[in-house]
Amino acid sequence: NYMMDTNASSNDLSTKCLVTGEGCIAPNMRPPATRVALDFNGPTRRGGRVTQSTDVTILDSSVQGNVADTYYAAKTFSQYNVNQDLQLFYREVTSLRRKENDVIDGKIR
């Protein structure tokens, strides 16, 4: 188990942690990450495919729980697409609700 600092600011970013383990704080890569950099092969507007890079950072997160057996988590992200010099901001909201017989109903928006 680990705890995430919900008061983290952009100055608290973790370093880039590659899949190979290079640059990771811990070799097993278990600490919660606030930043991820990805290289991927994707389509272009002009057709064809090219290797692109994106850098995503969690800017803010909050958690609320035990409101009528419902748990809410919200995360705000900044995504920078390097090749397109394009920065996006978006929010992800997760809700989990306990129903009868310990069935969990969940949504991510």
Backbone as ProteinMPNN parsed JSONL, in Angstrom:
{"seq_chain_A": "NYMMDTNASSNDLSTKCLVTGEGCIAPNMRPPATRVALDFNGPTRRGGRVTQSTDVTILDSSVQGNVADTYYAAKTFSQYNVNQDLQLFYREVTSLRRKENDVIDGKIR", "coords_chain_A": {"N_chain_A": [[0.838, -1.196, 0.0], [0.37, 2.307, -0.572], [0.616, 5.82, -0.017], [-0.742, 8.742, -1.47], [0.196, 12.026, -1.974], [-2.154, 14.366, -1.799], [-1.95, 17.03, -1.935], [-0.063, 17.765, -3.695], [2.1, 19.754, -5.706], [3.048, 21.316, -8.846], [5.746, 21.534, -8.521], [6.494, 19.268, -7.259], [7.026, 17.144, -8.931], [7.74, 13.87, -10.091], [10.732, 12.32, -11.385], [11.373, 11.476, -14.878], [10.462, 8.185, -15.554], [11.469, 5.404, -17.077], [10.291, 2.509, -18.917], [12.249, 0.604, -18.876], [13.347, 0.96, -16.412], [15.23, 2.857, -16.078], [16.077, 5.977, -14.699], [14.187, 5.796, -12.713], [12.911, 6.221, -9.395], [12.773, 4.098, -7.6], [13.854, 0.75, -8.092], [11.804, -1.156, -8.485], [9.705, 0.335, -9.368], [7.404, 1.122, -7.894], [6.542, 3.437, -6.41], [4.018, 6.006, -6.268], [3.457, 7.608, -9.314], [3.709, 10.882, -10.697], [4.138, 11.781, -13.117], [4.528, 10.902, -16.558], [6.251, 9.879, -19.435], [5.84, 9.164, -22.791], [6.695, 7.418, -25.754], [5.325, 6.797, -28.868], [4.005, 5.065, -31.734], [2.129, 6.595, -34.082], [-0.713, 7.726, -36.097], [-0.586, 10.384, -38.576], [-1.893, 13.652, -39.472], [-1.575, 14.099, -42.169], [-1.462, 11.641, -43.243], [0.015, 8.361, -43.126], [2.425, 7.163, -40.699], [4.159, 8.038, -37.659], [6.755, 8.189, -35.201], [5.865, 9.485, -32.138], [5.955, 11.723, -29.287], [4.794, 12.104, -25.954], [4.138, 13.84, -22.91], [2.884, 13.479, -19.81], [1.451, 14.889, -16.925], [0.287, 14.751, -13.583], [-1.511, 17.28, -12.22], [-3.138, 17.903, -10.082], [-4.948, 16.253, -7.483], [-7.763, 14.793, -5.885], [-9.718, 13.294, -3.269], [-12.737, 11.885, -2.169], [-14.749, 10.254, 0.145], [-17.057, 7.734, 1.411], [-19.606, 8.87, 1.183], [-22.74, 8.199, 1.228], [-21.983, 5.502, 0.744], [-20.291, 5.89, -1.436], [-17.434, 6.58, -3.391], [-15.297, 9.038, -4.532], [-12.885, 10.155, -6.877], [-10.781, 12.591, -8.206], [-8.716, 13.746, -10.797], [-6.483, 16.063, -12.204], [-4.947, 16.727, -15.248], [-2.037, 17.594, -17.194], [-1.109, 17.478, -20.49], [1.472, 17.247, -22.721], [2.129, 17.269, -26.04], [4.855, 16.577, -27.695], [5.863, 16.501, -30.417], [3.91, 17.904, -31.805], [3.892, 20.27, -30.542], [1.863, 20.906, -28.679], [-0.237, 21.561, -25.98], [-2.407, 20.115, -23.635], [-5.12, 20.197, -21.308], [-6.871, 18.314, -18.954], [-9.487, 16.658, -17.05], [-10.047, 13.857, -15.008], [-12.595, 11.966, -13.635], [-13.441, 9.651, -11.237], [-15.865, 7.421, -10.04], [-16.995, 5.275, -7.532], [-19.352, 3.01, -6.343], [-20.807, 1.259, -3.697], [-22.946, -1.432, -3.983], [-25.732, -3.628, -3.387], [-24.928, -6.797, -1.871], [-22.16, -6.468, -1.845], [-21.345, -5.653, -4.397], [-19.626, -3.652, -6.698], [-20.155, -0.654, -8.349], [-18.826, 1.188, -10.936], [-17.576, 4.194, -12.498], [-15.771, 6.015, -14.946], [-14.983, 9.18, -15.968]], "CA_chain_A": [[0.0, 0.0, 0.0], [1.096, 3.561, -0.584], [-0.206, 7.013, 0.119], [-0.452, 9.768, -2.464], [0.028, 13.371, -1.447], [-3.182, 15.039, -2.595], [-1.627, 18.452, -1.978], [1.141, 17.903, -4.519], [2.095, 20.849, -6.669], [3.871, 21.014, -10.012], [7.143, 21.473, -8.097], [6.71, 17.97, -6.639], [6.991, 16.134, -9.978], [8.76, 12.832, -10.079], [11.55, 12.325, -12.601], [10.902, 10.537, -15.891], [10.748, 6.796, -15.204], [11.296, 4.627, -18.295], [9.883, 1.118, -18.741], [13.465, -0.166, -18.592], [13.749, 1.23, -15.039], [16.15, 3.991, -16.091], [15.52, 7.228, -14.197], [13.17, 5.544, -11.693], [13.318, 6.43, -8.007], [12.958, 2.763, -7.036], [13.972, -0.219, -9.187], [10.551, -1.882, -8.729], [8.781, 1.322, -9.912], [6.149, 1.092, -7.166], [6.037, 4.691, -5.865], [3.045, 6.634, -7.16], [4.074, 8.529, -10.265], [2.918, 12.05, -11.057], [4.532, 12.156, -14.474], [4.9, 9.802, -17.436], [6.618, 10.285, -20.792], [5.638, 8.03, -23.688], [6.948, 7.486, -27.187], [4.41, 5.862, -29.505], [3.88, 5.156, -33.18], [0.746, 6.972, -34.331], [-1.013, 8.312, -37.407], [-0.469, 11.83, -38.733], [-3.007, 14.246, -40.229], [-1.277, 14.012, -43.606], [-1.393, 10.229, -43.619], [1.243, 7.714, -42.684], [2.635, 7.025, -39.252], [5.423, 8.588, -37.192], [6.968, 8.057, -33.765], [5.535, 10.726, -31.458], [6.23, 11.74, -27.849], [3.88, 12.858, -25.112], [4.563, 13.958, -21.519], [1.663, 13.71, -19.038], [1.712, 15.174, -15.516], [-0.864, 14.996, -12.718], [-1.372, 18.593, -11.601], [-3.902, 17.954, -8.839], [-5.818, 15.11, -7.247], [-8.547, 14.883, -4.656], [-10.466, 12.081, -2.962], [-13.839, 11.992, -1.229], [-15.29, 8.925, 0.346], [-18.085, 7.428, 2.39], [-20.816, 9.669, 1.008], [-23.73, 7.208, 0.778], [-21.216, 4.367, 0.206], [-19.72, 6.273, -2.72], [-16.071, 7.064, -3.352], [-14.984, 9.854, -5.706], [-11.503, 10.59, -7.046], [-10.638, 13.481, -9.36], [-7.33, 14.068, -11.138], [-6.324, 17.038, -13.269], [-3.739, 16.4, -15.993], [-1.484, 18.39, -18.283], [-0.485, 16.592, -21.473], [2.222, 17.992, -23.727], [2.499, 16.472, -27.202], [6.121, 17.183, -28.087], [5.992, 16.67, -31.862], [2.921, 18.862, -32.286], [4.002, 21.453, -29.69], [0.479, 21.106, -28.268], [-0.476, 21.243, -24.576], [-3.809, 19.887, -23.314], [-5.466, 20.042, -19.902], [-8.121, 17.583, -18.808], [-9.806, 16.145, -15.716], [-10.627, 12.514, -14.959], [-13.361, 11.762, -12.404], [-13.795, 8.251, -11.003], [-16.811, 7.206, -8.942], [-17.238, 3.877, -7.185], [-20.465, 2.948, -5.396], [-21.092, -0.091, -3.217], [-24.342, -1.812, -4.123], [-26.073, -4.809, -2.591], [-24.059, -7.986, -1.966], [-20.784, -6.005, -2.067], [-21.078, -5.389, -5.815], [-19.136, -2.282, -6.88], [-20.505, -0.021, -9.613], [-17.829, 2.214, -11.147], [-17.577, 4.985, -13.725], [-14.662, 6.932, -15.154], [-15.356, 10.206, -16.951]], "C_chain_A": [[0.874, 1.248, 0.0], [0.112, 4.698, -0.46], [0.215, 8.007, -0.954], [-0.723, 11.114, -1.835], [-0.956, 14.117, -2.328], [-2.959, 16.538, -2.643], [-0.398, 18.713, -2.833], [0.998, 19.078, -5.476], [3.02, 20.483, -7.819], [5.353, 20.978, -9.667], [7.503, 20.12, -7.498], [6.751, 16.834, -7.668], [8.085, 15.103, -9.79], [9.559, 12.938, -11.384], [10.942, 11.368, -13.615], [11.37, 9.145, -15.515], [10.437, 5.949, -16.423], [10.917, 3.185, -17.97], [11.076, 0.241, -18.389], [13.921, -0.004, -17.147], [14.698, 2.409, -14.94], [15.436, 5.259, -15.619], [14.497, 7.049, -13.098], [13.74, 5.736, -10.292], [13.632, 5.091, -7.354], [12.994, 1.752, -8.181], [12.664, -0.941, -9.492], [9.438, -0.959, -9.223], [7.433, 1.341, -9.203], [5.678, 2.449, -6.623], [5.009, 5.311, -6.814], [3.727, 7.659, -8.047], [3.14, 9.7, -10.528], [3.211, 12.475, -12.482], [4.905, 10.91, -15.269], [5.208, 10.383, -18.814], [6.535, 9.045, -21.672], [6.095, 8.375, -25.098], [6.046, 6.438, -27.818], [4.381, 6.1, -31.001], [2.42, 5.434, -33.484], [0.556, 7.623, -35.683], [-0.828, 9.831, -37.408], [-1.67, 12.346, -39.517], [-2.813, 14.106, -41.729], [-1.227, 12.578, -44.11], [-0.055, 9.648, -43.219], [1.329, 7.663, -41.174], [4.008, 7.583, -38.911], [5.529, 8.333, -35.688], [6.766, 9.425, -33.121], [5.832, 10.592, -29.971], [5.18, 12.562, -27.139], [4.379, 12.798, -23.676], [3.333, 14.361, -20.711], [2.024, 13.865, -17.562], [0.391, 15.346, -14.771], [-0.622, 16.326, -12.012], [-2.047, 18.655, -10.244], [-4.712, 16.676, -8.707], [-6.56, 15.307, -5.938], [-9.381, 13.618, -4.513], [-11.552, 12.428, -1.955], [-14.413, 10.61, -1.07], [-16.376, 8.879, 1.384], [-19.256, 8.402, 2.357], [-21.836, 8.72, 0.398], [-23.046, 6.016, 0.101], [-20.655, 4.632, -1.179], [-18.347, 6.895, -2.503], [-15.812, 7.823, -4.648], [-13.497, 10.197, -5.705], [-11.451, 11.449, -8.3], [-9.156, 13.779, -9.551], [-7.341, 15.065, -12.291], [-4.964, 16.803, -13.919], [-3.336, 17.522, -16.938], [-0.792, 17.403, -19.204], [0.178, 17.447, -22.537], [2.624, 17.029, -24.835], [3.689, 17.157, -27.876], [6.177, 17.48, -29.587], [5.049, 17.725, -32.43], [3.013, 20.192, -31.545], [2.612, 21.881, -29.211], [0.315, 20.679, -26.813], [-1.974, 21.177, -24.32], [-3.965, 19.803, -21.804], [-6.785, 19.288, -19.834], [-8.264, 17.035, -17.399], [-10.466, 14.785, -15.853], [-11.332, 12.37, -13.615], [-13.772, 10.298, -12.341], [-14.796, 8.187, -9.863], [-17.023, 5.706, -8.77], [-18.338, 3.857, -6.125], [-20.715, 1.5, -5.019], [-22.594, -0.328, -3.318], [-24.605, -3.025, -3.238], [-25.093, -5.942, -2.851], [-22.625, -7.625, -2.311], [-20.396, -5.892, -3.537], [-20.676, -3.929, -5.933], [-19.493, -1.801, -8.278], [-19.538, 1.135, -9.813], [-17.967, 2.92, -12.484], [-16.326, 5.851, -13.757], [-15.08, 7.903, -16.255], [-14.222, 11.144, -17.154]], "O_chain_A": [[1.991, 1.232, 0.518], [-1.073, 4.555, -0.76], [1.393, 8.097, -1.302], [-1.773, 11.315, -1.223], [-0.641, 14.463, -3.466], [-3.701, 17.25, -3.32], [0.238, 19.76, -2.712], [-0.087, 19.356, -5.986], [3.698, 19.457, -7.773], [6.147, 20.445, -10.443], [8.677, 19.843, -7.254], [6.532, 15.676, -7.309], [9.204, 15.42, -9.386], [9.119, 13.561, -12.35], [10.097, 10.543, -13.267], [12.542, 8.945, -15.193], [9.27, 5.785, -16.778], [11.193, 2.698, -16.873], [10.929, -0.755, -17.682], [14.79, -0.748, -16.692], [14.951, 2.911, -13.845], [14.338, 5.574, -16.078], [13.974, 8.039, -12.586], [14.91, 5.445, -10.041], [14.628, 4.956, -6.643], [12.239, 1.887, -9.143], [12.427, -1.308, -10.642], [8.328, -1.428, -9.474], [6.409, 1.559, -9.85], [4.478, 2.599, -6.389], [5.119, 5.156, -8.03], [4.496, 8.489, -7.563], [1.921, 9.531, -10.576], [2.605, 13.415, -12.996], [5.515, 9.981, -14.74], [4.505, 11.272, -19.295], [7.093, 8.0, -21.338], [5.899, 9.495, -25.57], [6.005, 5.3, -27.349], [4.69, 7.191, -31.478], [1.557, 4.609, -33.182], [1.518, 8.022, -36.339], [-0.907, 10.475, -36.363], [-2.381, 11.569, -40.152], [-3.786, 14.005, -42.476], [-0.973, 12.342, -45.292], [0.905, 10.387, -42.998], [0.408, 8.074, -40.468], [4.909, 7.605, -39.749], [4.518, 8.268, -34.988], [7.41, 10.402, -33.504], [5.948, 9.481, -29.453], [4.727, 13.587, -27.648], [4.98, 11.803, -23.272], [2.796, 15.453, -20.898], [2.799, 13.08, -17.016], [-0.521, 16.008, -15.266], [0.362, 16.478, -11.289], [-1.591, 19.37, -9.352], [-5.116, 16.084, -9.708], [-6.043, 15.915, -5.001], [-9.708, 12.957, -5.499], [-11.316, 13.173, -1.004], [-14.549, 9.872, -2.046], [-16.597, 9.831, 2.133], [-19.83, 8.721, 3.398], [-21.808, 8.463, -0.805], [-23.463, 5.574, -0.969], [-20.551, 3.722, -2.001], [-18.133, 7.643, -1.549], [-16.077, 7.311, -5.736], [-12.921, 10.493, -4.659], [-12.009, 11.083, -9.334], [-8.433, 14.032, -8.588], [-8.117, 14.926, -13.236], [-3.951, 16.692, -13.229], [-4.17, 18.291, -17.415], [0.015, 16.587, -18.759], [-0.472, 18.273, -23.178], [3.373, 16.082, -24.598], [3.538, 18.183, -28.539], [6.506, 18.599, -29.981], [5.366, 18.367, -33.431], [2.298, 21.138, -31.876], [2.233, 23.047, -29.318], [0.683, 19.562, -26.449], [-2.723, 22.064, -24.73], [-3.044, 19.385, -21.102], [-7.715, 19.594, -20.581], [-7.292, 16.956, -16.648], [-11.333, 14.584, -16.703], [-10.733, 12.624, -12.57], [-14.375, 9.77, -13.275], [-14.601, 8.827, -8.83], [-17.207, 4.972, -9.742], [-18.272, 4.587, -5.136], [-20.823, 0.625, -5.879], [-23.402, 0.454, -2.817], [-23.758, -3.392, -2.423], [-24.501, -6.029, -3.927], [-21.941, -8.388, -2.994], [-19.219, -6.025, -3.874], [-21.312, -3.059, -5.337], [-19.176, -2.457, -9.27], [-19.434, 1.993, -8.937], [-18.412, 2.335, -13.472], [-15.878, 6.356, -12.727], [-15.481, 7.487, -17.342], [-14.331, 12.082, -17.943]]}, "name": "protein", "num_of_chains": 1, "seq": "NYMMDTNASSNDLSTKCLVTGEGCIAPNMRPPATRVALDFNGPTRRGGRVTQSTDVTILDSSVQGNVADTYYAAKTFSQYNVNQDLQLFYREVTSLRRKENDVIDGKIR"}
